């Protein structure tokens, strides 16, 4: 009988949602080596300062930090290597076309393990926010906190 594992890995890129307005999101698979998936399952990954780029029609994620696996030997992985993302050709063409327009970029928003035990990355087609948009986001967040406090009483 197969044992059920607890997949509570949910790593978010909080800075991306603050700096960018998400236009569209896609769920992509990610090409990993053996020790990388073990580190992700332990929750030792970070999406800080990550971004996606196209190279030869393929989508890659740059600067994603996956800590070296503690029990790994000489075949341990590099912590910040470029990793290939897996999307359908239709999604790749649409993303490449839209991201080529000025003001648009592709950022990883979330890294998680799905119910089958595979690592997935949610990438977002995003447009950069202006300074006043960021202030508006902070104001809305503060208003929501105040409302929650009032209803708790």
MARKETI-837426 format. One record per residue: residue number from 1; x, y, z of N, C-alpha, C, O, CB in turn. Coordinates in steps of 0.001 Angstrom, whole numbers, plus 500000, padded with zeros to 6 digits. Glycine has a CB too. Layout:
BEGIN
ATOM    i     nc1     nc2     nc3    cac1    cac2    cac3     cc1     cc2     cc3     oc1     oc2     oc3    cbc1    cbc2    cbc3
ATOM  NUM       X       Y       Z       X       Y       Z       X       Y       Z       X       Y       Z       X       Y       Z
...
//
This chain:
BEGIN
ATOM    i     nc1     nc2     nc3    cac1    cac2    cac3     cc1     cc2     cc3     oc1     oc2     oc3    cbc1    cbc2    cbc3
ATOM    1  500841  498815  500000  500000  500000  500000  500882  501244  500000  501834  501347  500774  499046  500001  501219
ATOM    2  500548  502191  499114  501338  503408  498992  501029  504355  500153  499870  504603  500483  501064  504100  497640
ATOM    3  502075  504865  500749  501918  505770  501883  501678  507182  501386  502354  507637  500463  503154  505724  502799
ATOM    4  500727  507880  501982  500417  509254  501598  501394  510209  502274  501632  510122  503478  498960  509615  501969
ATOM    5  501955  511122  501482  502890  512095  502040  502173  513413  502270  501155  513701  501641  504107  512292  501107
ATOM    6  502710  514197  503164  502149  515497  503493  502853  516556  502646  504028  516842  502872  502294  515804  505018
ATOM    7  502156  517135  501683  502748  518112  500770  502319  519525  501150  501466  520117  500489  502347  517806  499315
ATOM    8  502899  520053  502193  502546  521402  502641  503518  522452  502135  503601  523533  502718  502492  521450  504147
ATOM    9  504252  522171  501075  505215  523131  500558  504468  524163  499719  503818  523818  498732  506325  522423  499722
ATOM   10  504564  525417  500114  503911  526508  499404  504783  527751  499580  504609  528502  500539  502444  526749  499933
ATOM   11  505705  527965  498667  506656  529069  498770  506183  530191  497850  506036  529993  496644  508110  528608  498398
ATOM   12  505944  531375  498429  505399  532502  497670  506450  533573  497448  507394  533721  498224  504193  533098  498388
ATOM   13  506261  534310  496376  507097  535463  496072  506269  536700  496415  505605  537270  495550  507571  535469  494555
ATOM   14  506312  537109  497682  505475  538209  498161  505870  539535  497527  505021  540394  497290  505562  538316  499676
ATOM   15  507144  539698  497258  507624  540949  496674  507062  541160  495264  506790  542289  494857  509156  540960  496637
ATOM   16  506894  540056  494526  506392  540167  493156  504977  540721  493126  504655  541547  492272  506431  538810  492464
ATOM   17  504120  540274  494054  502742  540769  494057  502673  542234  494495  501704  542928  494187  501873  539908  494978
ATOM   18  503691  542701  495207  503740  544106  495610  504262  544987  494472  503748  546082  494243  504624  544273  496856
ATOM   19  505295  544499  493754  505921  545287  492693  505198  545205  491353  505338  546098  490517  507335  544843  492513
ATOM   20  504424  544137  491142  503807  543923  489838  502310  543692  489967  501825  543214  490993  504459  542743  489129
ATOM   21  501594  544036  488916  500181  543714  488789  500098  542485  487890  500533  542527  486739  499345  544931  488207
ATOM   22  499539  541391  488410  499477  540148  487647  498348  540225  486630  497197  540473  486988  499281  538935  488583
ATOM   23  498679  540013  485368  497703  540031  484283  497132  538631  484073  495917  538457  483967  498344  540557  482978
ATOM   24  498010  537641  484013  497609  536264  483749  498585  535324  484462  499764  535648  484602  497571  535973  482212
ATOM   25  498101  534168  484912  498987  533209  485573  498943  531871  484864  497926  531495  484280  498602  533039  487048
ATOM   26  500059  531157  484921  500209  529840  484311  500890  528917  485316  501760  529351  486071  501026  529920  482980
ATOM   27  500500  527660  485326  501165  526670  486171  502120  525877  485293  501715  525269  484302  500129  525726  486882
ATOM   28  503391  525891  485669  504422  525238  484872  505129  524176  485695  505303  524319  486905  505432  526265  484342
ATOM   29  505530  523119  485025  506398  522137  485647  507809  522688  485645  508091  523666  484951  506326  520768  484914
ATOM   30  508684  522087  486397  510071  522561  486473  511009  521361  486388  510763  520322  487001  510322  523369  487791
ATOM   31  512081  521519  485623  513056  520444  485456  514058  520536  486597  514772  521531  486724  513773  520530  484064
ATOM   32  514112  519485  487436  514977  519469  488611  515867  518237  488601  515589  517254  487914  514143  519512  489896
ATOM   33  516941  518309  489376  517772  517124  489599  517325  516471  490903  516474  517013  491609  519301  517494  489646
ATOM   34  517889  515321  491222  517445  514534  492372  517511  515242  493697  516565  515163  494482  518239  513317  492461
ATOM   35  518594  515932  493973  518720  516564  495287  517898  517839  495388  517573  518266  496495  520176  516870  495584
ATOM   36  517549  518466  494252  516756  519694  494295  515343  519426  494797  514823  520191  495610  516703  520339  492913
ATOM   37  514727  518371  494332  513365  518068  494758  513325  517727  496244  512343  518022  496926  512791  516912  493934
ATOM   38  514382  517113  496741  514440  516782  498164  514522  518054  499005  513903  518136  500066  515646  515867  498458
ATOM   39  515281  519041  498541  515371  520312  499260  514048  521066  499216  513658  521686  500206  516485  521177  498674
ATOM   40  513357  521021  498086  512065  521705  497968  511059  521063  498909  510282  521765  499556  511544  521662  496508
ATOM   41  511066  519733  498993  510132  519047  499892  510376  519420  501345  509458  519355  502163  510246  517537  499721
ATOM   42  511607  519810  501677  511913  520280  503030  511584  521763  503191  511697  522304  504291  513390  520033  503356
ATOM   43  511176  522424  502106  510818  523842  502159  512004  524776  502085  511891  525941  502467  510063  524122  503405
ATOM   44  513140  524299  501603  514356  525108  501573  514580  525689  500178  515561  525377  499502  515573  524269  502004
ATOM   45  513646  526539  499772  513752  527218  498480  513264  528653  498642  512521  528964  499573  512931  526471  497376
ATOM   46  513687  529518  497735  513316  530927  497816  513095  531488  496413  513825  531154  495481  514403  531739  498561
ATOM   47  512090  532333  496275  511791  532974  494998  512161  534453  494994  511727  535195  494114  510323  532815  494669
ATOM   48  512955  534887  495967  513348  536290  496048  514263  536623  494863  515197  535876  494570  514062  536594  497406
ATOM   49  513994  537736  494188  514778  538221  493042  514792  537257  491862  515761  537241  491102  516194  538489  493474
ATOM   50  513750  536457  491689  513708  535553  490543  512929  536190  489396  512045  537020  489607  513077  534203  490938
ATOM   51  513272  535790  488204  512540  536227  487019  512682  535157  485944  513536  534275  486029  513060  537610  486507
ATOM   52  511831  535256  484938  511845  534278  483855  512298  534954  482566  512081  536149  482366  510446  533633  483673
ATOM   53  512923  534177  481704  513354  534692  480407  513234  533588  479362  513205  532401  479686  514810  535228  480477
ATOM   54  513166  534004  478113  513093  533058  477006  514466  532894  476372  515192  533868  476172  512066  533521  475955
ATOM   55  514811  531653  476061  516040  531338  475355  515739  530207  474385  515388  529100  474795  517187  530952  476344
ATOM   56  515879  530491  473101  515625  529504  472036  514217  528915  472132  514033  527715  471934  516663  528373  472104
ATOM   57  513232  529749  472431  511847  529318  472486  511467  528563  473745  510352  528050  473839  511558  528476  471321
ATOM   58  512366  528483  474716  512084  527800  475979  512072  528817  477110  512794  529813  477073  513128  526685  476257
ATOM   59  511245  528554  478115  511137  529455  479262  512028  528952  480392  511963  527781  480768  509664  529573  479739
ATOM   60  512854  529833  480927  513790  529496  482001  513551  530417  483174  513139  531564  482997  515258  529596  481521
ATOM   61  513808  529919  484380  513729  530743  485579  515161  530978  486069  515970  530053  486137  512840  530061  486694
ATOM   62  515453  532230  486405  516806  532607  486825  516784  533078  488274  515824  533711  488714  517384  533716  485902
ATOM   63  517839  532767  489008  518052  533191  490395  517163  532494  491415  517084  532954  492554  517838  534653  490498
ATOM   64  516496  531411  491059  515722  530671  492056  516707  529944  492963  517551  529177  492497  514717  529662  491378
ATOM   65  516588  530195  494255  517510  529579  495202  516888  528322  495793  515845  528378  496444  517888  530569  496318
ATOM   66  517539  527191  495559  517162  525934  496196  518400  525485  496964  519427  525166  496365  516674  524835  495139
ATOM   67  518298  525461  498292  519446  525152  499141  519984  523759  498839  519237  522859  498456  519065  525262  500621
ATOM   68  521284  523599  499018  521886  522279  498811  521305  521301  499811  521045  521642  500964  523428  522339  498943
ATOM   69  521108  520077  499345  520541  519029  500186  521587  518602  501208  522722  518296  500844  520069  517816  499331
ATOM   70  521215  518578  502481  522156  518300  503565  522822  516933  503412  524021  516796  503655  521442  518377  504906
ATOM   71  522052  515927  503012  522593  514577  502898  523157  514281  501510  523552  513151  501228  521524  513569  503233
ATOM   72  523194  515291  500648  523726  515091  499299  525233  514898  499334  525918  515397  500227  523370  516275  498399
ATOM   73  525732  514174  498358  527178  513899  498308  527812  514756  497218  527424  515910  497036  527457  512379  498045
ATOM   74  528763  514217  496506  529459  514960  495462  528518  515351  494321  528820  516286  493579  530620  514135  494920
ATOM   75  527389  514662  494164  526457  515027  493095  525330  515923  493606  524192  515806  493152  525869  513770  492460
ATOM   76  525637  516807  494538  524698  517817  494999  524564  518892  493915  525458  519033  493081  525165  518438  496356
ATOM   77  523489  519632  493912  523219  520624  492874  523763  521999  493243  524095  522254  494401  521725  520714  492615
ATOM   78  523852  522881  492252  524196  524282  492490  522948  524994  492995  521847  524726  492514  524752  524967  491191
ATOM   79  523102  525887  493946  521946  526516  494591  521194  527467  493657  519963  527494  493683  522395  527271  495829
ATOM   80  521895  528243  492837  521243  529256  491993  521499  529026  490516  522016  529918  489843  521719  530643  492377
ATOM   81  521161  527881  489999  521338  527642  488567  520043  527956  487821  518972  528020  488425  521773  526177  488304
ATOM   82  520145  528151  486513  518954  528373  485695  518209  527055  485555  518819  526006  485348  519326  528953  484296
ATOM   83  516883  527116  485670  516072  525906  485591  515001  526090  484525  514381  527149  484430  515429  525573  486964
ATOM   84  514793  525060  483733  513836  525105  482635  512417  524889  483157  512181  524038  484015  514183  524050  481572
ATOM   85  511475  525676  482622  510064  525533  482979  509328  524841  481836  509628  525063  480663  509422  526919  483291
ATOM   86  508372  524010  482191  507643  523216  481208  506221  523736  481048  505416  523675  481977  507626  521738  481615
ATOM   87  505926  524248  479860  504594  524715  479498  504253  524169  478117  505131  523677  477407  504514  526276  479523
ATOM   88  502987  524254  477736  502616  523823  476400  503135  524836  475378  503417  525984  475722  501079  523657  476284
ATOM   89  503258  524404  474122  503769  525290  473076  502869  526502  472884  503344  527609  472630  503905  524532  471760
ATOM   90  501571  526283  473008  500611  527380  472855  500825  528429  473947  500841  529627  473665  499158  526844  472901
ATOM   91  500992  527976  475200  501223  528905  476311  502558  529622  476152  502663  530814  476438  501183  528160  477656
ATOM   92  503583  528894  475694  504902  529508  475500  504846  530599  474429  505411  531677  474616  505940  528438  475111
ATOM   93  504178  530330  473323  504064  531329  472249  503332  532577  472744  503751  533700  472466  503327  530732  471029
ATOM   94  502245  532373  473473  501466  533501  473991  502295  534332  474974  502288  535562  474915  500180  532997  474677
ATOM   95  503007  533653  475875  503846  534357  476848  504979  535117  476166  505266  536261  476518  504421  533368  477863
ATOM   96  505619  534480  475196  506750  535118  474516  506291  536349  473741  506969  537376  473735  507441  534122  473567
ATOM   97  505143  536239  473091  504595  537366  472338  504258  538537  473258  504592  539684  472961  503348  536932  471565
ATOM   98  503597  538242  474370  503152  539311  475271  504309  539908  476064  504342  541117  476294  502094  538783  476230
ATOM   99  505255  539074  476482  506371  539600  477284  507325  540445  476450  508122  541199  477009  507140  538455  477933
ATOM  100  507263  540338  475126  508117  541156  474267  507627  542600  474209  508386  543500  473850  508171  540565  472858
ATOM  101  506361  542824  474562  505824  544182  474575  506436  544959  475742  506733  544373  476783  504270  544164  474679
ATOM  102  506628  546270  475579  507231  547047  476667  506343  547091  477906  505124  547222  477804  507520  548462  476197
ATOM  103  506969  546980  479077  506257  547062  480347  505831  545726  480913  505419  545658  482071  505067  547911  480187
ATOM  104  505918  544656  480129  505514  543338  480602  506720  542484  480946  507771  542597  480317  504662  542638  479559
ATOM  105  506565  541637  481941  507604  540704  482343  506950  539433  482868  505741  539392  483095  508535  541333  483413
ATOM  106  507755  538402  483056  507251  537139  483583  507970  536879  484898  509199  536821  484939  507464  535954  482564
ATOM  107  507203  536723  485975  507785  536488  487293  507183  535236  487920  505986  534988  487773  507565  537705  488210
ATOM  108  507998  534442  488617  507449  533317  489375  506724  533841  490607  507279  534639  491363  508568  532319  489782
ATOM  109  505497  533401  490812  504705  533895  491931  504665  532899  493084  504585  533298  494246  503295  534208  491473
ATOM  110  504722  531592  492768  504558  530579  493812  505226  529289  493374  505217  528946  492192  503059  530337  494123
ATOM  111  505803  528576  494327  506396  527256  494108  505722  526303  495074  505667  526570  496274  507961  527267  494309
ATOM  112  505207  525195  494563  504513  524240  495423  504692  522824  494907  505171  522606  493794  503024  524582  495518
ATOM  113  504298  521868  495733  504310  520460  495356  502849  520041  495188  502046  520215  496104  505061  519564  496435
ATOM  114  502501  519491  494022  501101  519106  493795  500793  517760  494436  501651  517155  495078  500795  519052  492289
ATOM  115  499556  517299  494256  499119  516058  494908  499842  514824  494394  499858  513796  495072  497639  515877  494718
ATOM  116  500442  514903  493208  501212  513771  492677  502661  513790  493153  503422  512868  492858  501173  513780  491152
ATOM  117  503048  514828  493883  504410  514934  494395  505363  515639  493462  506577  515570  493654  504935  513587  494688
ATOM  118  504834  516327  492442  505675  517038  491477  505779  518511  491853  504818  519107  492340  505112  516887  490048
ATOM  119  506951  519090  491623  507155  520511  491904  506569  521330  490764  506831  521053  489594  508664  520835  492097
ATOM  120  505786  522328  491105  505163  523213  490117  505468  524654  490472  505600  525005  491645  503631  522982  490044
ATOM  121  505578  525493  489437  505817  526919  489617  504665  527663  488955  504339  527407  487796  507202  527355  489016
ATOM  122  504053  528580  489688  503028  529445  489109  503751  530695  488630  504270  531471  489432  501876  529791  490149
ATOM  123  503778  530884  487297  504404  532073  486730  503310  533037  486326  502237  532629  485881  505314  531718  485515
ATOM  124  503589  534313  486485  502593  535339  486185  503135  536292  485127  504277  536747  485193  502201  536116  487464
ATOM  125  502288  536575  484161  502578  537639  483215  502216  538918  483954  501065  539109  484347  501774  537477  481838
ATOM  126  503190  539788  484143  502986  540924  485036  503377  542237  484381  504186  542290  483455  503775  540733  486314
ATOM  127  502776  543280  484897  503094  544642  484471  503529  545401  485717  502872  545313  486754  501862  545344  483761
ATOM  128  504617  546138  485630  505159  546847  486779  504209  547907  487305  503561  548612  486531  506473  547479  486420
ATOM  129  504128  548019  488631  503290  549038  489265  504075  550335  489399  505298  550329  489537  502790  548562  490652
ATOM  130  503360  551425  489356  503952  552733  489630  503995  552937  491141  503389  552172  491891  503145  553880  488931
ATOM  131  504708  553961  491585  504853  554229  493016  503507  554463  493698  503279  553975  494804  505751  555433  493230
ATOM  132  502604  555219  493034  501312  555500  493655  500450  554244  493742  499621  554132  494646  500576  556586  492873
ATOM  133  500631  553282  492806  499904  552015  492891  500356  551226  494112  499544  550582  494776  500110  551183  491611
ATOM  134  501653  551276  494407  502186  550572  495572  501639  551176  496856  501309  550457  497799  503722  550615  495577
ATOM  135  501545  552512  496886  500983  553171  498067  499517  552783  498247  499053  552587  499370  501121  554705  497951
ATOM  136  498796  552676  497141  497392  552272  497197  497266  550851  497739  496361  550572  498525  496744  552372  495802
ATOM  137  498155  549953  497332  498150  548573  497824  498381  548547  499326  497698  547820  500047  499222  547732  497104
ATOM  138  499341  549336  499806  499609  549404  501250  498402  549943  502004  498067  549444  503078  500838  550284  501530
ATOM  139  497742  550964  501447  496575  551555  502089  495436  550539  502179  494777  550435  503213  496117  552806  501321
ATOM  140  495203  549790  501098  494143  548770  501107  494432  547683  502138  493526  547222  502831  493990  548141  499712
ATOM  141  495690  547278  502235  496078  546251  503204  495842  546742  504629  495340  545995  505468  497557  545857  503015
ATOM  142  496202  547998  504905  496005  548575  506233  494515  548709  506557  494101  548445  507685  496694  549947  506327
ATOM  143  493715  549115  505579  492265  549215  505779  491663  547853  506094  490785  547744  506950  491591  549811  504536
ATOM  144  492127  546824  505414  491617  545475  505651  491956  545015  507071  491131  544394  507742  492197  544489  504615
ATOM  145  493165  545322  507519  493561  544984  508901  492671  545683  509915  492243  545079  510898  495029  545366  509153
ATOM  146  492394  546955  509673  491542  547722  510583  490131  547136  510645  489543  547032  511721  491482  549191  510145
ATOM  147  489594  546756  509489  488256  546158  509440  488235  544835  510201  487292  544558  510942  487811  545938  507977
ATOM  148  489268  544024  510020  489348  542747  510730  489408  542954  512239  488781  542217  513000  490570  541955  510263
ATOM  149  490167  543964  512667  490264  544252  514101  488918  544688  514658  488537  544285  515757  491319  545336  514364
ATOM  150  488203  545502  513913  486906  546002  514382  485887  544871  514513  485105  544843  515463  486373  547077  513427
ATOM  151  485898  543941  513557  484946  542827  513591  485289  541785  514645  484416  541036  515083  484883  542166  512239
ATOM  152  486548  541730  515053  486953  540790  516097  486391  541163  517453  486111  540285  518269  488455  540717  516177
ATOM  153  486225  542435  517702  485771  542922  519004  484362  542581  519302  483854  542931  520366  485931  544373  519094
//
